[in-house]
């Protein structure tokens, strides 16, 4: 049987584009890709990239004061949201153009249309055109969702925050995950009076307790009004503002309310259920270790599968898919020991098991230190950093590494190599410290602070 294409990819995010590019450019496959929105997906257009640029912008608010403490005659100025926003969108347009050119230069045919699956080898575009393919790859990503309650339509999500006409004076962020906490730090740093509600007992559920506790404490010290064990009951318009009634009995007015309480896979209305492709409890596409669905010709990668929802993971899944399908080298996706950065303020880097997870698994030793970093301490700052290693008593392997500090994301990338390789605590100890840097503490902690 002949097909129009060897591969048809639905979704132009980082995972889908990588799979299409490598299948076509390195393996000579005939490939097409359909994207109904903007190329680059969540990460490039409404996620990691614009968020990180906003983090950079927000961190300048402290620099004038720090510079003065070091003897520089520098005065603080005002932040111009309009200038930043316009430059941000120019940059995103540039990056989208790069993604489009990557596909074009590798011979991938692109369709700027929504697509859905008709049968195991056929895709229908929104204009009614049908295309056949030997393999179909779904890489449609995910989206933020707002739970339904009275006035929920007044809330924005992380998708809309990059498009605000003006910077609000007051803002409520609802949620306790990394997206909510990152934007709380961003908006606070940009001069917005920021309040955060989270219904749980502590922010950043699932991460190391000691690390998230320090982040929560520092966020409060930085001026974010964090309310734990608190949720929204209802919202209503009150002039130009939004009146929010909360479960803690408070009633406050905010200019903007942003919800960051969860995301959902973009797997609806793709025609998958009719073909027998299984969907999970959250609506995700169920796949095996090779990203293959129950229909042999249909695969799925990235956030739409709700495995590990990180851009580099989606890219790895796309590469493993090409290795399996087009190179004849069955390659399962490796989701173990993934280093992760959370761009809260302070920043966090983590790889491996938290103290709590490791202690539940086996006897461990915990090595940790917390201190004021030299740069901030000299300027009179009170901020603290945390360096923490979780070590197996039996094998001496470092099971987890957790860093809360400026530049933690950069540090954890390198520490992640050692942890992934199975380095022991003694391997860390044998490594000569780089002095004076914060990260030297990772190789100078000699005695455990506790065992579990």
N, C-alpha and C positions, 0 to 999 in steps of 0.2 A: 504493500500500500504506500502511495506517495503522499507527502504532506507539503503544505506551503512552507513550513519552517521546521527545523529540528527542535527549536525551543521557542515558546511564547511565554514571556514574563509579564505578569500583571502586577504593576507597582514599580514606580521609579525612584524609590528610596535608595539608601546606601547598599542594602543587601541585594535588591533586585538589579540595580545598575552594575554592581560588581559581578554578579553571576552572568549577566548578559554580556558584559565586556569580555570576561575571560573565556566564556564558551565560544564567542565569535572571534575575538582577536587572537587568542592563543590556541584554539582548537579547531578553528575553521568552520564552526557550526553556522548554519543560517538561522539568525535570531531576530525576533521582533519583541518590542516592549510597548505596553500601553500604560499611560499615566493620565488620570483625569484631572489632577491638580498641578502642582509644581514639582519639577524634578529636584531630587535631593531629599525629599521626604521630611519626616519630622525633624531629624537631626539637623539638617542644613537649613531648613526654612523656618521651623517653628520650635526648635528644641536646643540641642547642645550648642550649636554655633552662636546663634543670637543671644542665648542665655549667657554663654561665657563672655561675650563682648559686653553684656550688661554687667556682669560681675566685675570685669576690668574697670568699667566706667564708675561703678559704685565704690570701688576701693580707693579711688583718688580723693575721696572726701577726707580721709585721715592723713593724707600725705603732706599737706601744708603744715599741719601741726607737728608732725614728726620732723619735717625739714627744719622748722623753727627751733626745735629742741636740739638739732645738730648744728645750729648756728647760721642757717640760711635765712635771709630776709625775704621770706615768701608770705604772701597774704592769701587767705582763702577767697575764692570767687564763687559765683553762682553757677549752678549746673543748668545748661540749656538743653532740655529734652528734645526740642525740635531739631536742633543741629545734629544731635546724636542719632535720633530716630531716622532722619533722612539719610545720613551716612550709613547707618546699619542696613537699610533696605537697598541702598546702592551696592553694598558688599554682598548681600544675599542674591541680588540679581546677577552679580558677577559669578558667584559660585554656582548658581543654577545653570548659567551659560557653560561653565566648565563641564558639568554633568551631561548636558546635552551634547557637547562636542566629543566627550569621551565615547558616547554611544555612536555618534556619527562617524568618528574616526576609526572605529572598530567594525564598521559595517552593519551595525544594528539598526533595523528599521523601527522608527518611533511613531506611535500614534497618540496624539494628545486627546484621548477619549477614555471614558470609562469602559471597562470590559467585564464580561461575565462568561462563565463556562457553560456551554450547551451540552457537550458530551465529553467523553474521556479524551478526545483529541481535537475538540472544536471550541473556539472562542468567538463570541459575538461582541462587536464594538457598538458603542451607543448610536452610531449612525446606521446600524443594521447590517453592516458588512460582517461576513463570517470568514475566519481564518482557521486553518487546520495546523496542528503541530504534533510532532511525535511525543514531545514532553511539554507539560505546562507547569510553570512555577508561579505560585501565588506568594507575593511579597508586598502585601497591601498595608502592613503596619498596624498601628493602633491610634486611638483618639482619646482625649480627655472626656470624662463624663461628669455631669452634675446630677446628683440624686434629686428626685422630685419631692418638693415640699412647697408650701405656700410662698410664692415670690421667687422660686428658684430661677425663673427666667431672667431675673435681674443680675445674676452672677455672670462673670466672664471666666474664661479658663486660660491656661498658658498659651493657647493658640492666639487669643486676642490681645494679650498684654503687650506684644511688640508693636501693636497698631494704635495705641492710645493717642488721642488727639493732643492731650496735654497730661502732664504729670499730676496725679491727684495730691491733695494735701493730706488726706487720710485714706487708709486702705485696710481692709480686713482680708486676711488670707486664711482659708479654711483647709486644714489638712496637716498631717504630721510627717509625711514622707519626704524624700529628698527634694522633690520639685517644690513643695510648699516651703520647706526650710530654706532652700536656695533663693527663692524669690522674696522671702521675708528679709533675708540679708541684703539682697539687691535693692529693694525698694527703700529699706531703712538707710542704706548707704547713699541713695540718691536724694535723701532729705524728706522722704515721705514718712509721716507719722504712721507706723505700721503695727497692727495688732494681728496676732495669730491665734486661732482656735484649733485645738485638737482634742478629739473625744477620748483618746487614750491617756494612760498614766505618764507616758514619756514619748517624746518625738523620736523619729527614726527607728521605728519598730523593726526588729530583725537584725539590727547592727549591734556591735558590742556595747553592753550596758554602760561601762565606764566611759567609753568614748562618746556615746550619745549624751550622757549626762553632762560631760564637760561642754559639749557643743551647746546644749540647752542653756547652761549657766552663762556661757559667754554671749549667746544671743540676747539674753536678758540684760547682761551688763552693757551690751552695745545699744540698748534702748528699745529693743523690740518687746512689745507688751504681749507675752506668751501666756495663754490661758489653757492649761491642761484639764482634761476631764470636762471639756466644754464643747457643745455643738450648737448649731443654729436651729431654732424652732421655726421661725418664719421671717420673711423680709417683705418690705413694702416701700414704695416710693414716697419720699417726703420732700417735696420741692425738687431741688437738684441733687438731693442726697438719697441714700438708702438707709431706712431704719431697720436695724437688725435686733430681733429678740432672741436671746440665747438661753440655753438650759441652765446656766448659772444664775438666772434671774435678772441679768443685765439687759439694758436696752440702749443701744448706741447708734449714732449716725455716722455713716462712712460715705466718702465720695465714690469708691470702687470696692466691690467685693469679688475676690477671685477664689474659685474653688479648685483645689488640687487634691482631691480625695480618691482618685483612681482613674484608670484608663481601661478601655475596652478594645478588643481586637476588631479590625475592620474586615470582618468575614461575612457580614450580612449581604444578602442580595447578590451573591456571586454565583448562584446556581449549584452550589456544592452539595447541598443536602439531597437534591434529586438524584445525584449520581451515587449517593451512598458514602460521601466523605463525612467522617465523624466530626462532630463539634463537641467541645468540652463544656464544663460547667459555666465558664465565663464567656462562652461563645468562641473560644479559640479553635483553630484547626488542629486536630489531633494527628501527630506524625510519629514515625518511629525514629530510631537513632540516626537514620540516614535522611531524615526530613521527608520521607515518603508517606503519603496518605494511604488509606485503604484502597484507593484506585491507583493501580501501579504507575500510570502515566502522569499522575498529578502529585506535585511536591509543594511544600510550603516552608518558608523560612522567615525569620525575624519576629517582630512583635505580634504578628497575626497568629503565631503558634504559642505565644505566652510561655516561653521557656525561660530564657534569661533576656529581659528586654533592655538590651544595650546595643548601641550601634556597632561597635567592633565585633560583637557576637553575631549579629546579623550578617556582617561581612564574612566572618569565618564560616558561618553556615552556608552562605552562597558559594564560597570556595570549595567546601566539602561536597556540596551538591555537584559542582562541575567535575570534581575529582572522581566522584562515584559514577555519574551518568555519562560523561563524555571522555573520561580517561580510562574507564574500566578498572579503576582502583577504588573499591568500596571503602569509603572513609567516614566513620561515624563522627558526629560532632562532639568535641571535647568541651564540656561545660564545667570542668573541675578547676578550682583554684584560679578564678578570674579576678584580676586586680580591678578595683573600682575606685573612682574619685567622686566625692560629693562636694560640690562647690558652695558649701555653706560658708559662713564667716564666723568662726574659723573653718578652714577647709579640712576635709577628712580623706584619708586614703586607707583602703582596707583590702586585704587578701586573705583567703582561708577562713578558718573557723573563728567565731567569737569565743570569748572565755566561757560563756554559758553553754554554747554548743559543744565545745571541746570537753568540758567537764562532764557533760552528760554521756560522752562517748568513751572516755578513758581517764586514768589519773594524769594530771598535768601539773606543770610548774608555770607560774605567771611572772614574767619579768616586765616591770613597768617603771617609768619615771615621768614626773611632771615638773615643769619649770618655766620660768619666764625667759623667752628668747632674748638674746643679747640686744638685737636691734631695737626691739620695742621697750625693753627694760631701760636702756640708756635714755630713751625719749620720755621716760616716766610712765609708760604703759603698764597696765596690770594684767594683760592677756597672758594666759598660760598655754603651753603645748603639752601633748601627751605622746610618748613613745611606748609601745607595748608589744611584747612577743608572747605567744602562747606555745608552750613546748611540751611534747609528749614525754612523760617520765620513762616509758619503756624504750622508745626508739630514739629519743632525743631530737626528733625532727621538729622543726618549727611548723606548727599547725596553723598559725594565724599571725598576722602582723597588722597592727592598727596604729595609725598616725593621725593626730589632730594638730595641725600646725600650718603656717603659711607654706605654700608649695608642697603640701602633702601629696597631691596628685602626681607631681613629678617624682617624688621619692618612692611612692608605692609602685610605680612602673618598674623601677630597678629592683626594689625588694621583691617584687612579684616573681622575677626571674629566679632568684635564689629559692623562694618557697616552692615554686613550680618544679624545680630541679630536685627537691627533697633535701635541702640543706638542713643540717643539724644546728643546734645552739652552739656547738663547738666550732662549726664552720664560720658562724657569725663572729665568735670570739677570736678566731685566728686572723680575721680581717683587720688590718691596721686602720685606725680611725683617721678620718679627714678632719683636721682641726683648723680653726674653730667653725664648725657648722652644727646645726641642730641634729642632723641625721647621724652624727657620730655616736649618739646615745644608743643607737641600734646595735653597736658592736662593743659597747663598754659596760653594759649591765651584767654584773658578775653574779649577784645573789638574787634568787627569786623573792618577790615580795609576798608570795603566798603559794600554797599548793592546793589542789582540789581533786 
